[in-house]
């Protein structure tokens, strides 16, 4: 279950940046990042794979944040 929640962040790579789908998924990814670890611990499904997926998802999320900041002129 928690691995599926984590997959939301990785799915950001599928949609073109700055599309409505991208932004909707971006918001969902931010929310899911806050709850996936809690869900895994609560239902006892913490795994090494899940830990690695969460790290990959965090990386994708940060890169997306940097792209958005750069394109908006905020990070120049």
Secondary structure, DSSP 8 states (H G I E B T S, - for coil): -HHHHHHHHHGGGTS-TTSHHHHHHHHHHHHHHHHHHHHHHHHT---HHHHHHHHHHHHHHHHHHHHHHHHTTTT-
